[in-house]
Amino acid sequence: MTGATNSVAQNAHSVNASHPRNSKHEWRYYKGDLGGTKYSDLEQINAGNVQDLELVWQFRVPDFGEGKTTTLQFNPLMVNGVLYLATVGQKIIAVKPNTAEPIWTLDPYQDSGAREAEV
């Protein structure tokens, strides 16, 4: 996911031990859960097979091209079988997680008169 991002706003909640974790196939919150633990209880990848992983697909976001750099880093979210990416240009892109096929794109600045700042 080259240039993939996560700036999707999330609700503010207090974290406590009784709050359930994400379901096994979802990553609903920044850093995985409301506590930011970055933990996933998925079992397909483990110490015995991690060296066998291969790149299946990558997704280049449209507003991050050749010669552009950024220090922004974002995490994708996975909710209800859809992978959500936020871009450095503050767009949100929903993609099919198995193929990276785009489902839709939200550009909050489209037709608003606002422009991205040149850096």
C-alpha positions in Angstrom: 0.0 0.0 0.0 2.4 2.6 -1.2 1.3 6.0 0.3 -1.6 4.4 2.1 -3.0 6.4 5.0 -5.3 6.7 7.9 -6.6 10.1 8.9 -10.2 8.9 9.2 -11.6 10.6 12.2 -12.6 8.3 15.1 -14.9 8.8 18.0 -13.3 9.7 21.3 -13.9 7.0 23.9 -12.3 6.2 27.2 -10.5 2.9 27.2 -11.1 0.2 29.8 -10.3 -3.4 30.1 -13.9 -4.4 29.5 -14.0 -2.8 26.0 -14.0 -5.6 23.4 -11.2 -5.8 20.8 -11.8 -5.6 17.1 -13.3 -8.7 15.5 -10.7 -11.0 14.1 -10.9 -9.7 10.5 -11.2 -6.0 11.3 -8.9 -3.1 12.2 -11.5 -0.4 13.1 -9.3 1.9 15.1 -6.0 3.7 14.7 -3.3 1.3 16.0 -5.8 -1.5 16.1 -8.0 -0.7 19.1 -9.0 2.1 21.4 -6.0 1.4 23.6 -3.6 1.7 20.6 -2.0 -1.7 21.3 -1.4 -2.6 17.6 -2.4 -6.1 18.6 -4.3 -8.5 16.2 -5.4 -12.0 17.2 -5.2 -13.2 13.6 -3.6 -16.6 13.4 -2.7 -17.0 9.7 0.7 -15.2 10.1 3.0 -16.5 12.8 6.7 -16.9 13.6 6.8 -20.1 11.6 5.6 -18.7 8.3 6.3 -15.0 8.3 9.4 -15.5 6.1 7.2 -17.0 3.4 5.0 -13.9 2.9 4.9 -12.3 -0.5 3.5 -9.0 -1.8 0.1 -9.7 -3.3 -0.9 -6.2 -4.3 0.0 -2.6 -3.6 -2.1 0.5 -4.1 -0.6 3.8 -5.1 -2.8 6.7 -4.0 -3.4 9.2 -6.8 -2.2 12.3 -5.0 1.2 10.9 -4.2 3.3 10.8 -7.3 6.8 10.7 -8.5 9.1 13.2 -6.8 6.7 14.0 -4.0 7.7 13.3 -0.4 5.9 13.4 2.9 6.5 12.7 6.5 2.9 11.8 7.1 2.2 8.2 7.9 -1.2 6.6 8.1 -2.7 3.2 9.0 -5.5 1.7 6.9 -8.7 0.7 8.6 -10.6 -2.5 7.8 -14.3 -2.4 8.6 -17.1 -4.7 7.4 -14.9 -6.2 4.7 -13.8 -2.9 3.2 -10.3 -1.4 3.5 -10.2 2.4 4.0 -7.2 4.4 3.1 -6.6 8.1 3.7 -4.2 9.9 1.4 -1.7 12.7 2.0 -4.1 14.9 0.0 -6.8 14.2 2.7 -8.9 12.0 0.4 -10.5 8.8 1.7 -10.5 5.7 -0.6 -12.4 2.5 0.0 -10.9 -0.6 -1.7 -11.7 -4.3 -1.9 -9.1 -5.8 0.4 -8.4 -8.9 -1.7 -7.8 -7.1 -5.0 -7.2 -3.4 -4.1 -10.0 -2.5 -6.6 -11.3 1.0 -5.6 -14.9 1.1 -4.5 -15.2 4.8 -4.0 -13.2 8.0 -3.2 -14.2 10.9 -1.1 -12.4 14.2 -1.8 -13.7 16.7 0.9 -12.2 19.6 -1.1 -13.8 18.8 -4.4 -16.0 21.7 -5.5 -15.4 23.5 -2.2 -13.0 26.1 -3.6 -10.4 24.9 -1.1 -7.0 23.8 -2.4 -4.2 21.7 -1.1 -1.2 23.7 0.0 1.9 23.5 -2.0 4.8 22.4 0.1 
